[in-house]
Amino acid sequence: MAMVGLFWVTPDAVYVGSPPAADGGCVRLSADGLEALDLDGSRMWAWEEVHSAAVEDVPTEGPAGRAPKFLGSVVSAAVGAFLGEGPPEMTLRLETEYGPEELKVYAAAAGGYGAEEAALSQGLLARFVARTADPRVLEAWGREHGLEGTPKPHVREALLQTWAEG
């Protein structure tokens, strides 16, 4: 499993944000569309039904360096676990032919996302909606490389650019 931008990629699935949370909540992307799973059940939108999709409330990296950021994320995670808090929430906002939808997803990047990586992810998500990119490309990468863990930031950005170019 690996984080690439705002996506969590496994050998057989692509999620917006993190993989399924403890409560089972997640948003999974497929060639057919988006599927939201939460305590209330499952909802599905075919790509043809989605007019736009954007992730809001994306936590961003601070100006601190990577080592302090890593230490801060470890401390934050430990304090969050102690206090019963989870990862930061983001909102996946959809405009569908049935009206607007807001879906809760969780950030997978403990220290926040880089601005370029977040922007490239938003662009790739828009290409999924426009059907000019396909989440199966990410799944294929996940089958080949997903078990190696999360790539370094410059590699993630290059992957997002490649996937967006189709």
C-alpha positions in Angstrom: 0.0 0.0 0.0 1.3 3.4 -0.9 0.2 7.0 -0.7 0.6 9.0 -3.9 -0.8 12.4 -3.7 -4.3 12.5 -2.3 -4.7 8.8 -3.2 -4.1 5.6 -1.3 -3.1 2.9 -3.8 -3.2 -0.8 -3.1 -2.7 -3.8 -5.4 -6.5 -4.0 -6.0 -8.0 -0.6 -5.1 -7.6 3.2 -5.2 -9.0 5.4 -2.5 -9.3 9.2 -2.0 -7.4 10.0 1.2 -6.7 7.0 3.4 -7.8 3.4 3.0 -10.9 2.3 4.9 -10.9 3.9 8.4 -11.7 2.0 11.6 -15.4 2.7 11.0 -15.2 1.3 7.5 -15.5 4.8 5.9 -13.7 5.4 2.6 -14.2 6.6 -0.9 -13.0 4.1 -3.5 -12.4 4.9 -7.1 -12.8 2.4 -10.0 -13.2 2.5 -13.7 -16.9 2.6 -13.2 -17.0 5.6 -10.7 -16.8 6.5 -7.1 -18.1 4.4 -4.2 -18.6 5.9 -0.7 -18.7 3.5 2.2 -19.6 4.6 5.7 -21.7 3.5 8.7 -24.9 4.3 6.7 -24.0 1.9 3.9 -22.7 2.3 0.4 -23.4 4.9 -2.3 -22.1 4.7 -5.8 -21.9 7.3 -8.6 -20.9 6.3 -12.2 -18.4 8.7 -13.7 -21.1 9.8 -16.2 -23.2 11.0 -13.2 -20.4 13.1 -11.7 -19.9 16.6 -13.1 -17.1 17.6 -10.8 -15.1 16.4 -7.9 -12.6 18.2 -5.6 -11.0 17.5 -2.3 -11.3 20.4 0.2 -9.7 21.0 3.6 -6.5 19.3 2.5 -3.9 19.7 5.2 -0.7 21.1 3.8 2.9 20.8 4.8 4.2 23.5 7.0 7.4 25.4 6.3 9.4 23.1 8.6 11.8 20.6 7.2 11.0 16.9 6.8 12.8 15.6 9.9 10.9 18.0 12.3 7.7 17.4 10.3 8.2 13.6 10.8 8.9 14.0 14.5 5.8 16.3 14.8 3.6 13.8 13.0 4.8 11.0 15.3 4.0 13.1 18.3 0.7 14.2 16.9 -0.2 10.6 16.1 0.7 9.5 19.6 -1.3 12.4 21.2 -4.2 11.7 18.8 -4.2 8.0 19.7 -4.1 8.9 23.4 -7.0 11.4 23.0 -8.9 9.1 20.6 -8.5 11.5 17.7 -8.0 10.2 14.2 -6.3 11.6 11.1 -7.4 15.0 9.7 -10.6 15.0 7.9 -11.0 16.2 4.3 -14.1 16.8 2.3 -14.6 15.3 -1.2 -17.2 17.6 -2.8 -19.1 16.2 -5.7 -21.4 17.8 -8.2 -23.6 15.1 -9.6 -26.6 15.0 -11.8 -28.6 14.5 -8.6 -27.2 17.5 -6.8 -24.2 18.2 -4.6 -22.7 15.6 -2.3 -20.1 16.0 0.5 -18.1 12.9 1.5 -15.8 12.7 4.5 -12.4 11.2 3.8 -9.3 11.1 5.9 -5.8 12.4 5.1 -3.2 9.8 4.7 -0.2 12.2 5.0 0.5 12.7 8.7 2.4 15.9 8.1 0.2 17.2 5.4 0.5 17.2 1.6 2.9 19.3 -0.5 1.1 22.0 -2.6 2.3 20.6 -5.9 1.3 17.1 -5.1 -2.1 18.2 -3.9 -2.6 20.2 -7.1 -1.5 17.4 -9.3 -3.9 15.1 -7.4 -6.8 17.5 -7.9 -6.0 17.6 -11.6 -5.9 13.8 -11.9 -9.3 13.6 -10.1 -10.8 16.1 -12.6 -9.4 13.9 -15.4 -11.2 10.8 -13.9 -14.4 12.8 -13.9 -13.8 13.9 -17.5 -13.0 10.2 -18.3 -9.7 11.2 -19.8 -7.8 9.2 -17.2 -8.6 5.9 -15.6 -8.1 4.7 -12.0 -7.1 1.3 -13.3 -3.7 2.8 -14.2 -3.1 3.5 -10.5 -4.3 0.0 -9.6 -1.8 -1.5 -12.1 0.9 0.5 -10.5 -0.2 -0.7 -7.1 0.0 -4.3 -8.2 3.6 -3.7 -9.4 4.9 -1.3 -6.8 2.4 -0.8 -4.1 3.9 -3.2 -1.6 7.2 -1.2 -1.8 5.6 1.5 0.4 5.1 5.2 -0.3 7.5 6.7 -2.7 9.5 9.9 -2.1 7.7 13.2 -2.8 9.5 13.8 -6.2 8.6 10.3 -7.3 5.0 10.8 -6.3 4.8 14.1 -8.2 6.3 12.4 -11.3 3.8 9.5 -11.0 0.8 11.9 -10.8 2.1 13.8 -13.8 2.5 10.6 -15.8 -1.0 9.3 -14.8 -2.6 12.7 -15.7 -1.0 12.7 -19.1 -2.5 9.2 -19.7 
